[in-house]
Structures are given as structure tokens and as C-alpha cells.
Amino acid sequence: CMDAPRAGTPQLCSCIQAAADRTLSTRDQRLAAQFFENPDMAQAIRQSDEGSHEVFWKRYRAFGQTAEAYCS
């Protein structure tokens, strides 16, 4: 979070990490972190017909909603 081009404050980054810890497994977090370096990967997973990708994307969306609700 702090290394991102639009870095947030340490408090915001901590809040986002807490939301990730509540909603995503460690494996999910590693996969999601790859989206920052490869945004096309996120699109490919979102559009994938693979069942595991669909389940991951639902958890990832829940993470986004949780982070937005708690960290905004």
C-alpha cells in the first residue's frame, strides 16, 4: 500500500490490510497483490470461467466492500 503510486497514509494502509485479513486468505492476498504489477491479470481472472477464479473474485469483491466501508 505504501509503495503504490497513490500511496495512502500508514493508518489507511493498516486499515486496508485489516480488511484483507478479515476477508481473504493468505493465498488470496498473494494473488491480489499481483494485480498491482499486472492489472490485466485481474481482468483475466474476473472474466475466467474457471470455478476457483469465480469463487476468488467473490471474496475479492467482499474485501473491496469491507475496505471501503471501514477505511473510507
Buried (B, 14 or more C-beta within 10 A) or exposed (E): BEEEEEEBEEEBBBBBBBBBEEBBEEEBBEBBEEBEEEEEBBEEBBEEEEEEBEEBBEBBEBBBEBBEEEBE
